[in-house]
Amino acid sequence: MIHALEQGGVARGVAQAARVAVLALAATAVLGGCSLFSSKNKHEPAKLTEVQQVLAVRQVWSVSVGKSGRYVMQPAVAGNNVYVSAAGGTVTALDGATGRTVWQGKADVDLTSGPGSDGTLTAVAGEKGAVIAFDEKGAQKWKIAVNGEVLTAPLVGQGLVIVRTTDGRVMGLDPSNGERKWIYQRSPSALNLRSSLPMIFSGDNIILGFAGGKLGALSASNGALRWEAAVSYPRGVSEIERLNDVTGAPSINGSQVCAASFQGRVACFDTSTGAPRWGRDFSSPTGVTQDDDGLFAADEKSVVYGFNAQNGADLWKNDALLWRDLGTPLAFGRAVIVGDSEGWLHFLSRDDGKFVARVKTDSSAIGAAPVVVGQTLVVQTRGGGVYGYLPK
């Protein structure tokens, strides 16, 4: 179960936007929000003010695929299709331009992650460590158990299905049958964040964040650690104060990969070597997005920041969405796009952070980052709505 962190001193936004329930791995129980950090001191989300629609955003399609439940169901893109999953077990391939169902498969277990796909094979994770793969027509190809909880969408590509468990294991599976090709095991931390930690390919490396503020690259061929770099270092006295896990997916643009950590920093590195480029103090529960000029992130108070992508210098900040539990942002064109806990999708100018558009979905939370299929912006809500937009 994903529990919420709630405390006057630890933002409510961290709780819902980052799904940052805390997992004690050292032979102790899961520490959840009801037992950890319970408090009556709740922050009221900022009321929205009218936005002048500088950017025309047209909804071109919408479908319902089933609720996400307690989990973050991040859509995946391969070719012209977007792939989505629901907690109840359905996995759906949609045409990105029209929303038409290309195929729909059904797992025999409840799902705990979004899908990963290369267009030929689509994989998801389910309860009790199940990993299920579907072929290009939506038929189940194989199902295995990895003996551990999986909250992160599998990464599919380069002749592999990459799966990571919440206890620190990363496995490379054979896409034809699910057999394990290699495994990378990290020593578990005494306390870390129980959350989805997406992985991305960079050449023949797999880039991913770890507990303790680390970012690393694994060889796709054998799982060996090629480099590791520190996004941040633990600070404070108590175990809670020292939590500084990397959050969200690493963001790659050209030769630069960037990441943020909880109660830590935002930092950028060389994708090939892990050599640091810049870093600065910052705490984000949801990760970062970047383009050629800017890097963008929201903190646990739901303040959105723009930084210079080359050196980390301040560009702007927007605090008009305070405590609205923002999801992971996306830089797309001239806008930075981010969803909130009430189903609003906010479009901010990447140049100065001012609002340029806003649209409403189904009033349920948008936790995962929007994705782009061709020219269509696609977003999935916790209530099960999937929406396609054309910003112009």
Helices and strands as residue ranges (DSSP letters): H 12-18, E 21-24, E 30-31, E 57-64, E 76-78, E 81-85, E 90-95, E 101-106, E 116-117, E 122-126, G 127-129, E 130-134, E 140-145, E 155-157, E 160-164, E 169-173, E 180-185, E 191-194, E 200-202, E 205-209, G 211-213, E 214-219, E 225-230, E 246-253, E 256-261, E 264-270, E 276-282, E 288-290, E 294-298, E 304-308, E 314-318, E 330-332, E 335-339, E 344-349, E 355-360, E 371-373, E 376-380, E 385-391
